[in-house]
């Protein structure tokens, strides 16, 4: 009982430290990526913090799986290295006795992983899709930034505004160029405003300016001076950008298309991955004094990456109809669980994972 409490306490401390390291790495990576997207105009700078938070919620299940696997591996490896595992076994406890305290430690994390994969992940993905769609469907006025050249969403207009009022209703020193039917149109104005008519139509009204239009390479350009020049702002149609990633789990079940079943298999596989990796961590933590101290960690990383890639491959096979859903959702995890139990059984019997028998020649 003392050993089990000590193990659970050390696992909790280690898991907290591992999770904070993963959170810091993920937060830094997402911050750089999202700020880079905002810098090139692919995301609204005002949504940076929201996007970072949603991204962290989306990756929370994966971070918890890695935290569970690494924390068990680190603690048990230290026990082998510091001969605490020898004391454990000398007290009459075998490696199978580790299953109960590890299960008690892992159960809340597995439940949290299940909640994140089945509820938090689709919600965060749906919110990200809505924010991205809202940014992509903004009108040309919303894309204008003072002191910068801004291209319209249709790639037919380029705007330049020197100054913009605080309420974004008045502009000064405006330059607009557009191409229509092979003709080039250039409008220069001292100031302008945004007007909304009672029927809801919006117009950009430029004042005291000139308009130049003609075909490039031909001298017959026309110059028109105006006091007021209005351009209607076309509203963009709302596009449904919801994908399987952002679909609620119950909706995936009620609409069992191939894509939805593949996404459902991936979500259900995350908590199963946590359970199988917990079993794998016990035999992988074995520390041989003759080997390097990091070799088991290298094996663990390779196993996790292979496991994750196989899970994504299984999802793609379900999407393509190559594997039935009932088999694809459990086959990989059952196979890994059998391998983990086999490795644990050989470690309990103090046998190597792999043995080669060479026949001596006469």
Secondary structure per residue as TSV (DSSP state, phi and psi in degrees):
chain	resnum	aa	ss	phi	psi
A	1	X	-	360.0	-40.3
A	2	X	H	-64.5	-41.8
A	3	X	H	-62.6	-41.1
A	4	X	H	-66.8	-41.9
A	5	X	H	-64.9	-40.7
A	6	X	H	-62.9	-41.0
A	7	X	H	-64.4	-45.5
A	8	X	H	-65.2	-38.5
A	9	X	H	-65.7	-43.3
A	10	X	H	-68.3	-35.3
A	11	X	H	-64.5	-40.0
A	12	X	H	-64.3	-45.5
A	13	X	H	-62.8	-44.3
A	14	X	H	-65.9	-40.9
A	15	X	H	-62.0	-40.3
A	16	X	H	-62.1	-43.0
A	17	X	H	-67.1	-42.8
A	18	X	H	-64.2	-42.2
A	19	X	H	-64.3	-39.6
A	20	X	H	-65.7	-37.9
A	21	X	H	-64.9	-46.5
A	22	X	H	-62.7	-39.9
A	23	X	H	-63.4	-41.5
A	24	X	H	-64.9	-44.2
A	25	X	H	-63.4	-46.3
A	26	X	H	-65.1	-40.7
A	27	X	H	-63.5	-43.2
A	28	X	H	-63.8	-44.2
A	29	X	H	-62.6	-46.9
A	30	X	H	-65.9	-36.5
A	31	X	H	-63.1	-44.6
A	32	X	H	-65.4	-43.5
A	33	X	H	-67.7	-43.9
A	34	X	H	-72.6	-38.6
A	35	X	H	-64.3	-38.1
A	36	X	H	-62.4	-39.9
A	37	X	H	-65.2	-39.5
A	38	X	H	-67.2	-34.1
A	39	X	H	-67.2	-32.7
A	40	X	T	-95.8	9.3
A	41	X	T	85.2	16.2
A	42	X	S	-94.4	-6.1
A	43	X	S	-149.1	152.0
A	44	X	-	-78.6	124.2
A	45	X	G	-56.2	-27.5
A	46	X	G	-71.8	-15.6
A	47	X	G	-101.4	9.5
A	48	X	H	-61.1	-50.1
A	49	X	H	-64.1	-39.1
A	50	X	H	-65.4	-42.6
A	51	X	H	-65.1	-38.9
A	52	X	H	-63.6	-44.5
A	53	X	H	-62.3	-43.1
A	54	X	H	-66.4	-37.4
A	55	X	H	-65.0	-40.9
A	56	X	H	-64.3	-39.5
A	57	X	H	-63.8	-39.2
A	58	X	H	-64.7	-36.6
A	59	X	T	-92.7	5.1
A	60	X	H	-63.2	-39.6
A	61	X	H	-62.5	-43.9
A	62	X	H	-65.1	-41.5
A	63	X	H	-64.2	-36.7
A	64	X	H	-68.5	-36.4
A	65	X	H	-63.1	-46.6
A	66	X	H	-64.5	-39.2
A	67	X	H	-61.1	-44.9
A	68	X	H	-61.6	-47.2
A	69	X	H	-66.4	-49.0
A	70	X	H	-68.6	-40.3
A	71	X	H	-64.2	-44.1
A	72	X	H	-63.4	-42.9
A	73	X	H	-63.7	-43.2
A	74	X	H	-66.6	-45.1
A	75	X	H	-66.0	-47.9
A	76	X	H	-67.9	-33.7
A	77	X	H	-63.8	-41.1
A	78	X	H	-65.5	-36.5
A	79	X	H	-63.1	-40.5
A	80	X	H	-66.1	-43.4
A	81	X	H	-66.8	-38.4
A	82	X	T	-94.1	14.2
A	83	X	T	63.9	15.9
A	84	X	H	-70.9	-29.0
A	85	X	H	-68.8	-30.7
A	86	X	H	-64.0	-42.3
A	87	X	H	-63.5	-40.4
A	88	X	H	-58.5	-49.1
A	89	X	H	-72.4	-32.6
A	90	X	H	-67.9	-19.9
A	91	X	T	-83.6	5.4
A	92	X	T	91.1	12.0
A	93	X	-	-104.5	133.0
A	94	X	-	-95.1	178.9
A	95	X	G	-65.0	-28.7
A	96	X	G	-65.3	-22.0
A	97	X	G	-69.6	-13.8
A	98	X	H	-74.5	-20.1
A	99	X	H	-61.8	-39.7
A	100	X	H	-67.1	-53.2
A	101	X	H	-64.4	-33.5
A	102	X	H	-68.6	-36.3
A	103	X	H	-66.8	-40.2
A	104	X	H	-63.2	-40.7
A	105	X	H	-69.4	-37.9
A	106	X	H	-82.9	-24.8
A	107	X	H	-56.8	-49.3
A	108	X	H	-62.2	-37.3
A	109	X	H	-67.1	-40.2
A	110	X	H	-65.1	-41.3
A	111	X	H	-63.4	-39.7
A	112	X	H	-67.1	-38.6
A	113	X	H	-61.3	-43.3
A	114	X	H	-62.0	-42.8
A	115	X	H	-63.1	-43.8
A	116	X	I	-65.6	-40.1
A	117	X	I	-75.3	-34.3
A	118	X	I	-91.7	-24.5
A	119	X	I	-121.2	-57.7
A	120	X	I	-67.8	-41.9
A	121	X	H	-59.2	-52.3
A	122	X	H	-65.1	-35.0
A	123	X	H	-64.0	-46.5
A	124	X	H	-64.5	-40.6
A	125	X	H	-65.0	-38.6
A	126	X	H	-65.7	-42.3
A	127	X	H	-65.9	-39.1
A	128	X	H	-63.3	-40.6
A	129	X	H	-63.9	-39.6
A	130	X	H	-65.4	-42.8
A	131	X	H	-64.9	-42.8
A	132	X	H	-64.7	-42.4
A	133	X	H	-65.9	-39.5
A	134	X	H	-63.4	-37.9
A	135	X	H	-71.2	-39.8
A	136	X	H	-71.1	-25.9
A	137	X	T	-97.5	12.3
A	138	X	-	-69.8	152.8
A	139	X	-	-79.0	175.7
A	140	X	T	-65.4	-31.1
A	141	X	G	-67.4	-38.9
A	142	X	G	-66.4	-19.1
A	143	X	G	-86.3	-8.8
A	144	X	-	-77.1	132.4
A	145	X	-	-127.4	131.5
A	146	X	T	-61.6	135.7
A	147	X	T	79.9	7.7
A	148	X	S	-132.1	148.2
A	149	X	E	-81.2	127.4
A	150	X	E	-122.7	133.8
A	151	X	E	-99.0	139.0
A	152	X	-	-70.2	164.2
A	153	X	T	-65.3	-28.3
A	154	X	T	-84.2	-1.3
A	155	X	S	61.4	24.5
A	156	X	S	-110.0	-10.4
A	157	X	E	-133.2	148.4
A	158	X	E	-128.0	128.1
A	159	X	E	-112.0	148.9
A	160	X	E	-142.2	125.1
A	161	X	E	-125.8	126.7
A	162	X	E	-76.8	-42.0
A	163	X	E	-135.7	148.0
A	164	X	E	-133.8	133.8
A	165	X	-	-69.5	166.0
A	166	X	T	-63.4	-34.4
A	167	X	T	-90.5	7.0
A	168	X	S	59.2	30.5
A	169	X	-	-110.0	-17.1
A	170	X	E	-125.5	140.2
A	171	X	E	-130.2	156.5
A	172	X	E	-133.0	144.6
A	173	X	E	52.5	77.2
A	174	X	E	-102.5	139.3
A	175	X	E	-130.3	123.4
A	176	X	E	-131.6	130.5
A	177	X	E	-128.8	140.2
A	178	X	E	-147.4	161.2
A	179	X	E	-127.0	126.3
A	180	X	E	-140.3	124.4
A	181	X	T	53.8	40.0
A	182	X	T	81.5	-3.7
A	183	X	E	-101.1	146.7
A	184	X	E	-102.5	130.1
A	185	X	E	-119.8	127.4
A	186	X	E	-126.3	126.5
A	187	X	E	-121.7	129.3
A	188	X	E	-123.6	130.0
A	189	X	E	-141.8	150.6
A	190	X	E	-76.5	-35.2
A	191	X	E	-158.3	169.7
A	192	X	E	-166.0	176.8
A	193	X	E	-151.1	168.2
A	194	X	E	-112.0	123.4
A	195	X	E	-118.6	143.6
A	196	X	E	-119.7	123.0
A	197	X	-	-81.4	163.2
A	198	X	T	-58.3	-29.4
A	199	X	T	-81.3	1.9
A	200	X	S	97.6	-8.7
A	201	X	-	-69.7	140.1
A	202	X	E	-113.6	141.7
A	203	X	E	-133.5	145.1
A	204	X	E	-95.4	116.6
A	205	X	E	-108.2	113.5
A	206	X	E	-97.1	146.9
A	207	X	E	-127.7	141.8
A	208	X	E	53.8	69.0
A	209	X	E	-147.0	-171.1
A	210	X	E	-132.1	152.4
A	211	X	E	-125.6	129.7
A	212	X	E	-115.4	128.8
A	213	X	E	-142.8	146.7
A	214	X	E	167.9	-179.0
A	215	X	-	-97.1	133.2
A	216	X	T	-60.3	135.8
A	217	X	T	92.6	-6.8
A	218	X	-	-114.7	142.4
A	219	X	S	-81.3	-10.3
A	220	X	-	-83.8	64.2
A	221	X	-	-83.5	144.9
A	222	X	E	-108.0	136.7
A	223	X	E	-117.4	125.3
A	224	X	E	-127.0	126.9
A	225	X	E	-95.8	142.3
A	226	X	E	-141.6	157.0
A	227	X	E	-96.6	-35.8
A	228	X	E	-138.7	133.6
A	229	X	E	-140.0	114.7
A	230	X	E	-106.4	139.6
A	231	X	E	-127.9	125.3
A	232	X	E	-74.9	137.8
A	233	X	E	-92.1	114.7
A	234	X	-	-79.1	128.8
A	235	X	-	-76.9	135.9
A	236	X	-	-85.9	139.8
A	237	X	-	-67.1	145.9
A	238	X	-	-75.0	129.1
A	239	X	-	-110.2	131.4
A	240	X	-	-78.9	112.6
A	241	X	-	-106.5	13.0
A	242	X	-	-68.8	128.7
A	243	X	-	-116.6	-177.4
A	244	X	G	-62.7	-31.6
A	245	X	G	-63.3	-34.9
A	246	X	G	-96.9	6.4
A	247	X	S	-86.6	136.7
A	248	X	-	-60.9	150.6
A	249	X	H	-60.8	-41.1
A	250	X	H	-65.2	-34.0
A	251	X	H	-68.1	-33.7
A	252	X	H	-63.4	-38.7
A	253	X	H	-69.6	-40.2
A	254	X	H	-75.4	-20.7
A	255	X	S	-124.3	76.6
A	256	X	-	-80.0	64.4
A	257	X	-	-76.7	171.2
A	258	X	H	-62.1	-44.9
A	259	X	H	-63.0	-41.2
A	260	X	H	-67.3	-38.8
A	261	X	H	-67.7	-36.9
A	262	X	H	-63.5	-42.7
A	263	X	H	-66.0	-39.3
A	264	X	H	-65.0	-40.0
A	265	X	H	-63.4	-38.3
A	266	X	H	-66.3	-41.3
A	267	X	H	-66.8	-44.4
A	268	X	H	-66.7	-26.2
A	269	X	H	-74.5	-20.8
A	270	X	H	-64.7	-51.1
A	271	X	H	-64.2	-33.7
A	272	X	H	-65.2	-34.4
A	273	X	H	-62.6	-41.0
A	274	X	H	-60.5	-40.1
A	275	X	H	-67.8	-46.6
A	276	X	H	-67.1	-36.6
A	277	X	H	-69.0	-30.9
A	278	X	H	-61.9	-42.4
A	279	X	H	-67.3	-38.9
A	280	X	H	-66.8	-31.8
A	281	X	H	-65.5	-27.2
A	282	X	H	-66.6	-54.5
A	283	X	H	-72.0	-29.9
A	284	X	H	-69.8	-21.2
A	285	X	T	-77.6	-7.4
A	286	X	-	-58.0	129.8
A	287	X	-	-110.9	114.8
A	288	X	-	-95.8	123.6
A	289	X	T	-59.0	-24.2
A	290	X	T	-81.1	-12.2
A	291	X	S	-101.2	167.0
A	292	X	-	-67.4	157.8
A	293	X	T	-76.4	-15.0
A	294	X	T	-107.9	0.3
A	295	X	H	-67.0	-36.6
A	296	X	H	-68.2	-32.3
A	297	X	H	-68.2	-36.1
A	298	X	H	-63.9	-45.1
A	299	X	H	-60.4	-40.4
A	300	X	H	-63.6	-42.1
A	301	X	H	-64.0	-44.4
A	302	X	H	-62.5	-41.5
A	303	X	H	-64.3	-43.3
A	304	X	H	-64.0	-44.4
A	305	X	H	-63.4	-42.1
A	306	X	H	-64.2	-43.4
A	307	X	H	-59.4	-46.9
A	308	X	H	-64.0	-42.0
A	309	X	H	-66.4	-38.6
A	310	X	H	-65.5	-35.0
A	311	X	H	-66.6	-41.4
A	312	X	H	-65.2	-37.5
A	313	X	H	-64.1	-40.6
A	314	X	H	-63.3	-37.9
A	315	X	H	-62.4	-43.4
A	316	X	H	-64.5	-37.6
A	317	X	H	-64.9	-37.8
A	318	X	H	-66.7	-40.8
A	319	X	H	-58.0	-40.1
A	320	X	H	-86.3	-2.4
A	321	X	T	77.7	14.4
A	322	X	S	-78.7	-25.7
A	323	X	S	-130.2	132.5
A	324	X	-	-63.6	151.8
A	325	X	H	-61.7	-42.8
A	326	X	H	-61.2	-33.6
A	327	X	H	-83.2	-43.2
A	328	X	H	-64.9	-27.3
A	329	X	T	-78.1	-23.0
A	330	X	T	-125.4	-17.4
A	331	X	H	-59.0	-49.9
A	332	X	H	-62.6	-43.3
A	333	X	H	-70.7	-36.1
A	334	X	H	-65.0	-41.5
A	335	X	H	-62.6	-44.3
A	336	X	H	-66.5	-39.0
A	337	X	H	-63.7	-39.6
A	338	X	H	-64.6	-42.4
A	339	X	H	-62.2	-41.9
A	340	X	H	-63.7	-43.7
A	341	X	H	-66.6	-36.3
A	342	X	H	-65.6	-43.1
A	343	X	H	-63.9	-40.0
A	344	X	H	-65.4	-40.0
A	345	X	H	-63.7	-41.9
A	346	X	H	-68.3	-32.8
A	347	X	H	-72.4	-36.5
A	348	X	H	-62.9	-38.3
A	349	X	T	-84.3	8.3
A	350	X	T	58.3	44.4
A	351	X	-	-116.1	151.2
A	352	X	-	-69.1	158.5
A	353	X	S	-64.0	-39.4
A	354	X	-	-128.2	133.4
A	355	X	-	-130.5	136.0
A	356	X	-	-117.4	125.2
A	357	X	-	-101.1	120.1
A	358	X	-	-103.2	129.4
A	359	X	-	-87.4	125.9
A	360	X	-	-77.2	137.1
A	361	X	-	-76.8	148.0
A	362	X	-	-75.5	360.0
